[in-house]
Amino acid sequence: MQFLHKQPALTMSDALIVTRNESLLAWFKEKGIAAPVLDYANPADVAHKHVYGLIPYWMAAYADIVSEVTMPGLDRHDRDRFNRGLLTVQEMDAAGAELATYRVRKV
């Protein structure tokens, strides 16, 4: 039995990037993810959108879906460089950078 219903494809006009991290912005651009960028967002900004970046769970519940970049191979030194926006796209890819997408709902 299948419980998941196929969702209509989101267009980039339905997308929003929420970050001020230069490394992350460069990675999104390299991967062809183009959408309006906000340093900070509020629930009205993210409502019914595909949000790329890190937002708190309570706000993510307003979005349709949220995608974050995970890097399982990132060591502590490079995590600090990433947090300061100093990691290159190539270094991010070498650390296993990939999108993880979630649907968050308040229960």
C-alpha positions as CSV (number, residue, x, y, z in Angstrom):
1,M,0.0,0.0,0.0
2,Q,1.4,3.4,-1.0
3,F,0.7,6.3,1.4
4,L,2.8,8.9,-0.3
5,H,1.1,11.1,-2.9
6,K,3.1,12.5,-5.7
7,Q,3.6,16.2,-5.2
8,P,3.5,18.6,-8.2
9,A,7.0,19.7,-9.2
10,L,8.2,22.9,-7.7
11,T,9.5,25.6,-10.0
12,M,12.5,27.8,-9.1
13,S,9.9,30.6,-8.6
14,D,8.7,28.5,-5.7
15,A,12.2,28.3,-4.2
16,L,14.1,30.5,-1.8
17,I,17.7,30.4,-0.5
18,V,18.2,31.5,3.1
19,T,21.8,31.9,4.0
20,R,24.6,34.5,4.1
21,N,27.3,31.8,3.9
22,E,29.4,32.6,0.8
23,S,30.6,29.0,0.5
24,L,27.0,27.7,0.4
25,L,26.0,30.4,-2.1
26,A,28.9,29.4,-4.4
27,W,27.9,25.7,-4.1
28,F,24.3,26.4,-4.9
29,K,25.3,28.4,-8.0
30,E,27.7,25.7,-9.1
31,K,24.9,23.1,-8.9
32,G,22.5,25.2,-10.8
33,I,20.3,26.2,-7.9
34,A,19.1,29.7,-8.6
35,A,16.5,31.4,-6.4
36,P,16.1,34.7,-4.5
37,V,18.5,34.9,-1.5
38,L,17.6,36.2,1.9
39,D,20.0,36.5,4.9
40,Y,17.2,36.0,7.3
41,A,13.6,34.8,6.7
42,N,10.3,34.9,8.5
43,P,7.3,32.5,8.1
44,A,5.7,34.6,5.3
45,D,9.0,34.4,3.3
46,V,9.2,30.6,3.4
47,A,5.5,29.7,3.2
48,H,4.7,27.2,0.5
49,K,8.3,27.3,-0.9
50,H,11.2,25.0,-1.4
51,V,13.7,26.5,1.0
52,Y,17.5,25.9,0.6
53,G,19.6,26.6,3.7
54,L,19.2,26.3,7.4
55,I,16.1,27.5,9.1
56,P,14.7,26.5,12.5
57,Y,12.2,23.6,12.6
58,W,9.3,25.9,13.7
59,M,9.8,28.0,10.6
60,A,10.5,25.0,8.3
61,A,7.0,23.8,9.1
62,Y,5.7,26.7,7.0
63,A,7.7,25.7,3.9
64,D,6.7,22.9,1.6
65,I,10.1,21.3,1.7
66,V,13.5,22.3,3.1
67,S,16.9,21.3,1.6
68,E,20.2,21.6,3.5
69,V,23.7,20.7,2.3
70,T,25.2,17.9,4.3
71,M,29.0,17.2,4.3
72,P,29.7,13.9,6.2
73,G,33.4,14.1,5.4
74,L,34.0,17.6,6.9
75,D,36.5,17.7,9.7
76,R,36.4,20.2,12.6
77,H,39.0,22.6,11.0
78,D,37.1,22.7,7.7
79,R,33.7,23.0,9.5
80,D,35.1,26.2,11.0
81,R,36.3,27.4,7.6
82,F,32.8,26.6,6.1
83,N,31.0,28.5,8.9
84,R,33.1,31.5,8.0
85,G,32.3,31.1,4.3
86,L,35.9,30.2,3.3
87,L,35.5,26.7,1.9
88,T,35.6,26.3,-1.9
89,V,33.1,24.4,-3.9
90,Q,35.7,21.8,-4.6
91,E,36.5,21.3,-0.9
92,M,32.8,21.0,-0.2
93,D,32.4,18.3,-2.9
94,A,35.5,16.5,-1.5
95,A,33.8,16.5,1.9
96,G,30.8,14.7,0.3
97,A,28.5,17.7,0.0
98,E,25.0,16.8,-1.1
99,L,21.5,18.0,-0.6
100,A,19.2,16.4,2.0
101,T,15.6,17.4,1.6
102,Y,13.0,17.3,4.4
103,R,9.3,17.9,4.9
104,V,8.7,19.3,8.3
105,R,5.3,19.5,10.0
106,K,4.2,20.6,13.4
107,V,2.4,17.9,15.3
